[in-house]
């Protein structure tokens, strides 16, 4: 079975498949820095998102739209 390993700073998570990885809830907003294969396992190196995400127009999302 394919194993996915995610590394962030001094933490490491192991997942049996992509569905398990996708359903996992991380404490921080993380980005994939790199994807490699080690001993037949997918290894994702993660970093924390440090800036506000932008929409497709390149502008920051409007969080105060009256909703």
Backbone as XML, in Angstrom:
<?xml version="1.0"?>
<chain id="A" units="angstrom">
  <residue number="1" name="UNK">
    <atom name="N" x="0.848" y="-1.182" z="0.000"/>
    <atom name="CA" x="0.000" y="0.000" z="0.000"/>
    <atom name="C" x="0.889" y="1.239" z="0.000"/>
  </residue>
  <residue number="2" name="UNK">
    <atom name="N" x="0.480" y="2.223" z="-0.768"/>
    <atom name="CA" x="1.225" y="3.469" z="-0.862"/>
    <atom name="C" x="1.181" y="4.201" z="0.465"/>
  </residue>
  <residue number="3" name="UNK">
    <atom name="N" x="2.296" y="4.743" z="0.865"/>
    <atom name="CA" x="2.357" y="5.503" z="2.105"/>
    <atom name="C" x="2.777" y="6.926" z="1.774"/>
  </residue>
  <residue number="4" name="UNK">
    <atom name="N" x="2.082" y="7.883" z="2.354"/>
    <atom name="CA" x="2.402" y="9.299" z="2.175"/>
    <atom name="C" x="2.958" y="9.820" z="3.492"/>
  </residue>
  <residue number="5" name="UNK">
    <atom name="N" x="4.110" y="10.449" z="3.417"/>
    <atom name="CA" x="4.746" y="11.022" z="4.600"/>
    <atom name="C" x="4.757" y="12.540" z="4.430"/>
  </residue>
  <residue number="6" name="UNK">
    <atom name="N" x="4.267" y="13.260" z="5.435"/>
    <atom name="CA" x="4.274" y="14.722" z="5.425"/>
    <atom name="C" x="5.196" y="15.198" z="6.536"/>
  </residue>
  <residue number="7" name="UNK">
    <atom name="N" x="6.107" y="16.100" z="6.171"/>
    <atom name="CA" x="7.048" y="16.651" z="7.150"/>
    <atom name="C" x="6.897" y="18.164" z="7.228"/>
  </residue>
  <residue number="8" name="UNK">
    <atom name="N" x="6.803" y="18.643" z="8.471"/>
    <atom name="CA" x="6.738" y="20.076" z="8.740"/>
    <atom name="C" x="7.542" y="20.343" z="9.992"/>
  </residue>
  <residue number="9" name="UNK">
    <atom name="N" x="8.624" y="21.121" z="9.834"/>
    <atom name="CA" x="9.531" y="21.413" z="10.939"/>
    <atom name="C" x="9.933" y="20.102" z="11.618"/>
  </residue>
  <residue number="10" name="UNK">
    <atom name="N" x="9.642" y="19.918" z="12.890"/>
    <atom name="CA" x="10.054" y="18.695" z="13.586"/>
    <atom name="C" x="8.933" y="17.662" z="13.678"/>
  </residue>
  <residue number="11" name="UNK">
    <atom name="N" x="7.846" y="17.869" z="12.918"/>
    <atom name="CA" x="6.703" y="16.958" z="12.953"/>
    <atom name="C" x="6.664" y="16.113" z="11.691"/>
  </residue>
  <residue number="12" name="UNK">
    <atom name="N" x="6.092" y="14.921" z="11.827"/>
    <atom name="CA" x="5.920" y="14.037" z="10.675"/>
    <atom name="C" x="4.601" y="13.288" z="10.812"/>
  </residue>
  <residue number="13" name="UNK">
    <atom name="N" x="3.835" y="13.222" z="9.731"/>
    <atom name="CA" x="2.576" y="12.484" z="9.698"/>
    <atom name="C" x="2.675" y="11.427" z="8.615"/>
  </residue>
  <residue number="14" name="UNK">
    <atom name="N" x="2.070" y="10.270" z="8.852"/>
    <atom name="CA" x="2.040" y="9.183" z="7.880"/>
    <atom name="C" x="0.594" y="8.888" z="7.501"/>
  </residue>
  <residue number="15" name="UNK">
    <atom name="N" x="0.347" y="8.745" z="6.215"/>
    <atom name="CA" x="-0.992" y="8.451" z="5.708"/>
    <atom name="C" x="-0.917" y="7.253" z="4.781"/>
  </residue>
  <residue number="16" name="UNK">
    <atom name="N" x="-1.967" y="6.443" z="4.787"/>
    <atom name="CA" x="-2.011" y="5.248" z="3.945"/>
    <atom name="C" x="-2.330" y="5.559" z="2.493"/>
  </residue>
  <residue number="17" name="UNK">
    <atom name="N" x="-3.044" y="6.664" z="2.243"/>
    <atom name="CA" x="-3.409" y="7.014" z="0.871"/>
    <atom name="C" x="-3.763" y="8.495" z="0.799"/>
  </residue>
  <residue number="18" name="UNK">
    <atom name="N" x="-4.015" y="8.964" z="-0.424"/>
    <atom name="CA" x="-4.327" y="10.373" z="-0.637"/>
    <atom name="C" x="-5.620" y="10.809" z="0.014"/>
  </residue>
  <residue number="19" name="UNK">
    <atom name="N" x="-6.603" y="9.914" z="0.078"/>
    <atom name="CA" x="-7.881" y="10.265" z="0.698"/>
    <atom name="C" x="-7.681" y="10.548" z="2.187"/>
  </residue>
  <residue number="20" name="UNK">
    <atom name="N" x="-6.916" y="9.706" z="2.849"/>
    <atom name="CA" x="-6.645" y="9.907" z="4.279"/>
    <atom name="C" x="-5.907" y="11.221" z="4.505"/>
  </residue>
  <residue number="21" name="UNK">
    <atom name="N" x="-4.946" y="11.529" z="3.617"/>
    <atom name="CA" x="-4.211" y="12.795" z="3.715"/>
    <atom name="C" x="-5.155" y="13.986" z="3.509"/>
  </residue>
  <residue number="22" name="UNK">
    <atom name="N" x="-6.030" y="13.908" z="2.506"/>
    <atom name="CA" x="-6.949" y="15.006" z="2.197"/>
    <atom name="C" x="-7.951" y="15.249" z="3.318"/>
  </residue>
  <residue number="23" name="UNK">
    <atom name="N" x="-8.328" y="14.201" z="4.029"/>
    <atom name="CA" x="-9.310" y="14.329" z="5.107"/>
    <atom name="C" x="-8.691" y="14.782" z="6.428"/>
  </residue>
  <residue number="24" name="UNK">
    <atom name="N" x="-7.356" y="14.801" z="6.505"/>
    <atom name="CA" x="-6.689" y="15.199" z="7.744"/>
    <atom name="C" x="-6.802" y="16.715" z="7.938"/>
  </residue>
  <residue number="25" name="UNK">
    <atom name="N" x="-7.019" y="17.138" z="9.167"/>
    <atom name="CA" x="-7.100" y="18.555" z="9.488"/>
    <atom name="C" x="-5.820" y="18.977" z="10.208"/>
  </residue>
  <residue number="26" name="UNK">
    <atom name="N" x="-5.058" y="19.864" z="9.582"/>
    <atom name="CA" x="-3.830" y="20.370" z="10.179"/>
    <atom name="C" x="-4.147" y="21.598" z="11.037"/>
  </residue>
  <residue number="27" name="UNK">
    <atom name="N" x="-3.309" y="21.855" z="12.048"/>
    <atom name="CA" x="-3.512" y="22.986" z="12.946"/>
    <atom name="C" x="-3.208" y="24.323" z="12.279"/>
  </residue>
  <residue number="28" name="UNK">
    <atom name="N" x="-2.356" y="24.300" z="11.255"/>
    <atom name="CA" x="-1.944" y="25.523" z="10.577"/>
    <atom name="C" x="-2.270" y="25.405" z="9.100"/>
  </residue>
  <residue number="29" name="UNK">
    <atom name="N" x="-2.232" y="26.534" z="8.405"/>
    <atom name="CA" x="-2.423" y="26.543" z="6.955"/>
    <atom name="C" x="-1.065" y="26.239" z="6.322"/>
  </residue>
  <residue number="30" name="UNK">
    <atom name="N" x="-0.939" y="25.049" z="5.718"/>
    <atom name="CA" x="0.348" y="24.589" z="5.214"/>
    <atom name="C" x="0.349" y="24.499" z="3.691"/>
  </residue>
  <residue number="31" name="UNK">
    <atom name="N" x="1.539" y="24.705" z="3.115"/>
    <atom name="CA" x="1.762" y="24.593" z="1.681"/>
    <atom name="C" x="2.729" y="23.453" z="1.423"/>
  </residue>
  <residue number="32" name="UNK">
    <atom name="N" x="2.633" y="22.841" z="0.260"/>
    <atom name="CA" x="3.596" y="21.812" z="-0.124"/>
    <atom name="C" x="4.786" y="22.500" z="-0.773"/>
  </residue>
  <residue number="33" name="UNK">
    <atom name="N" x="5.961" y="22.381" z="-0.143"/>
    <atom name="CA" x="7.196" y="22.943" z="-0.691"/>
    <atom name="C" x="7.823" y="22.013" z="-1.717"/>
  </residue>
  <residue number="34" name="UNK">
    <atom name="N" x="7.803" y="20.715" z="-1.405"/>
    <atom name="CA" x="8.395" y="19.763" z="-2.335"/>
    <atom name="C" x="7.712" y="18.417" z="-2.210"/>
  </residue>
  <residue number="35" name="UNK">
    <atom name="N" x="7.799" y="17.659" z="-3.290"/>
    <atom name="CA" x="7.263" y="16.312" z="-3.336"/>
    <atom name="C" x="8.370" y="15.419" z="-3.872"/>
  </residue>
  <residue number="36" name="UNK">
    <atom name="N" x="8.760" y="14.418" z="-3.101"/>
    <atom name="CA" x="9.807" y="13.492" z="-3.508"/>
    <atom name="C" x="9.350" y="12.062" z="-3.242"/>
  </residue>
  <residue number="37" name="UNK">
    <atom name="N" x="10.100" y="11.113" z="-3.759"/>
    <atom name="CA" x="9.855" y="9.698" z="-3.505"/>
    <atom name="C" x="11.074" y="9.156" z="-2.766"/>
  </residue>
  <residue number="38" name="UNK">
    <atom name="N" x="10.848" y="8.553" z="-1.602"/>
    <atom name="CA" x="11.912" y="7.937" z="-0.817"/>
    <atom name="C" x="11.503" y="6.506" z="-0.496"/>
  </residue>
  <residue number="39" name="UNK">
    <atom name="N" x="12.272" y="5.548" z="-0.934"/>
    <atom name="CA" x="11.975" y="4.132" z="-0.687"/>
    <atom name="C" x="10.555" y="3.762" z="-1.110"/>
  </residue>
  <residue number="40" name="UNK">
    <atom name="N" x="10.104" y="4.306" z="-2.236"/>
    <atom name="CA" x="8.783" y="3.993" z="-2.748"/>
    <atom name="C" x="7.639" y="4.706" z="-2.048"/>
  </residue>
  <residue number="41" name="UNK">
    <atom name="N" x="7.954" y="5.652" z="-1.177"/>
    <atom name="CA" x="6.928" y="6.396" z="-0.450"/>
    <atom name="C" x="6.940" y="7.856" z="-0.904"/>
  </residue>
  <residue number="42" name="UNK">
    <atom name="N" x="5.760" y="8.444" z="-0.987"/>
    <atom name="CA" x="5.640" y="9.856" z="-1.347"/>
    <atom name="C" x="5.961" y="10.683" z="-0.110"/>
  </residue>
  <residue number="43" name="UNK">
    <atom name="N" x="6.885" y="11.631" z="-0.245"/>
    <atom name="CA" x="7.273" y="12.492" z="0.873"/>
    <atom name="C" x="6.964" y="13.940" z="0.505"/>
  </residue>
  <residue number="44" name="UNK">
    <atom name="N" x="6.085" y="14.559" z="1.293"/>
    <atom name="CA" x="5.724" y="15.960" z="1.106"/>
    <atom name="C" x="6.400" y="16.790" z="2.185"/>
  </residue>
  <residue number="45" name="UNK">
    <atom name="N" x="7.177" y="17.769" z="1.786"/>
    <atom name="CA" x="7.771" y="18.702" z="2.733"/>
    <atom name="C" x="6.885" y="19.937" z="2.755"/>
  </residue>
  <residue number="46" name="UNK">
    <atom name="N" x="6.407" y="20.297" z="3.939"/>
    <atom name="CA" x="5.421" y="21.367" z="4.085"/>
    <atom name="C" x="6.027" y="22.606" z="4.735"/>
  </residue>
  <residue number="47" name="UNK">
    <atom name="N" x="5.428" y="23.760" z="4.467"/>
    <atom name="CA" x="5.787" y="25.002" z="5.150"/>
    <atom name="C" x="4.498" y="25.735" z="5.467"/>
  </residue>
  <residue number="48" name="UNK">
    <atom name="N" x="4.572" y="26.660" z="6.409"/>
    <atom name="CA" x="3.386" y="27.404" z="6.823"/>
    <atom name="C" x="3.134" y="28.571" z="5.876"/>
  </residue>
  <residue number="49" name="UNK">
    <atom name="N" x="1.862" y="28.791" z="5.530"/>
    <atom name="CA" x="1.470" y="29.940" z="4.723"/>
    <atom name="C" x="1.633" y="31.181" z="5.581"/>
  </residue>
  <residue number="50" name="UNK">
    <atom name="N" x="2.464" y="32.113" z="5.138"/>
    <atom name="CA" x="2.758" y="33.294" z="5.951"/>
    <atom name="C" x="2.141" y="34.570" z="5.396"/>
  </residue>
  <residue number="51" name="UNK">
    <atom name="N" x="1.462" y="34.489" z="4.265"/>
    <atom name="CA" x="0.825" y="35.686" z="3.708"/>
    <atom name="C" x="-0.632" y="35.398" z="3.412"/>
  </residue>
  <residue number="52" name="UNK">
    <atom name="N" x="-1.398" y="36.444" z="3.274"/>
    <atom name="CA" x="-2.831" y="36.319" z="2.993"/>
    <atom name="C" x="-3.013" y="35.735" z="1.597"/>
  </residue>
  <residue number="53" name="UNK">
    <atom name="N" x="-3.843" y="34.697" z="1.439"/>
    <atom name="CA" x="-4.086" y="34.160" z="0.098"/>
    <atom name="C" x="-4.775" y="35.182" z="-0.800"/>
  </residue>
  <residue number="54" name="UNK">
    <atom name="N" x="-4.491" y="35.102" z="-2.111"/>
    <atom name="CA" x="-5.102" y="36.020" z="-3.067"/>
    <atom name="C" x="-6.029" y="35.244" z="-3.988"/>
  </residue>
  <residue number="55" name="UNK">
    <atom name="N" x="-7.026" y="35.932" z="-4.522"/>
    <atom name="CA" x="-7.929" y="35.287" z="-5.466"/>
    <atom name="C" x="-7.334" y="35.334" z="-6.869"/>
  </residue>
  <residue number="56" name="UNK">
    <atom name="N" x="-8.066" y="34.881" z="-7.857"/>
    <atom name="CA" x="-7.539" y="34.794" z="-9.222"/>
    <atom name="C" x="-7.217" y="36.147" z="-9.837"/>
  </residue>
  <residue number="57" name="UNK">
    <atom name="N" x="-7.748" y="37.238" z="-9.271"/>
    <atom name="CA" x="-7.441" y="38.566" z="-9.805"/>
    <atom name="C" x="-6.181" y="39.146" z="-9.189"/>
  </residue>
  <residue number="58" name="UNK">
    <atom name="N" x="-5.610" y="38.438" z="-8.203"/>
    <atom name="CA" x="-4.416" y="38.930" z="-7.548"/>
    <atom name="C" x="-4.704" y="39.840" z="-6.372"/>
  </residue>
  <residue number="59" name="UNK">
    <atom name="N" x="-5.977" y="39.927" z="-5.981"/>
    <atom name="CA" x="-6.351" y="40.780" z="-4.854"/>
    <atom name="C" x="-6.668" y="39.919" z="-3.644"/>
  </residue>
  <residue number="60" name="UNK">
    <atom name="N" x="-6.450" y="40.490" z="-2.477"/>
    <atom name="CA" x="-6.808" y="39.779" z="-1.251"/>
    <atom name="C" x="-8.324" y="39.637" z="-1.157"/>
  </residue>
  <residue number="61" name="UNK">
    <atom name="N" x="-8.802" y="38.545" z="-0.591"/>
    <atom name="CA" x="-10.257" y="38.364" z="-0.486"/>
    <atom name="C" x="-10.886" y="39.387" z="0.441"/>
  </residue>
  <residue number="62" name="UNK">
    <atom name="N" x="-12.121" y="39.795" z="0.107"/>
    <atom name="CA" x="-12.869" y="40.747" z="0.919"/>
    <atom name="C" x="-13.589" y="39.964" z="2.010"/>
  </residue>
  <residue number="63" name="UNK">
    <atom name="N" x="-13.102" y="40.041" z="3.230"/>
    <atom name="CA" x="-13.691" y="39.309" z="4.335"/>
    <atom name="C" x="-14.795" y="40.090" z="5.034"/>
  </residue>
  <residue number="64" name="UNK">
    <atom name="N" x="-15.028" y="41.317" z="4.600"/>
    <atom name="CA" x="-16.031" y="42.169" z="5.213"/>
    <atom name="C" x="-17.091" y="42.563" z="4.184"/>
  </residue>
  <residue number="65" name="UNK">
    <atom name="N" x="-17.721" y="41.564" z="3.587"/>
    <atom name="CA" x="-18.669" y="41.844" z="2.520"/>
    <atom name="C" x="-20.116" y="41.882" z="3.023"/>
  </residue>
  <residue number="66" name="UNK">
    <atom name="N" x="-20.324" y="42.000" z="4.340"/>
    <atom name="CA" x="-21.662" y="42.141" z="4.881"/>
    <atom name="C" x="-22.388" y="40.846" z="5.123"/>
  </residue>
  <residue number="67" name="UNK">
    <atom name="N" x="-21.714" y="39.744" z="4.923"/>
    <atom name="CA" x="-22.369" y="38.431" z="5.130"/>
    <atom name="C" x="-22.395" y="38.115" z="6.592"/>
  </residue>
</chain>
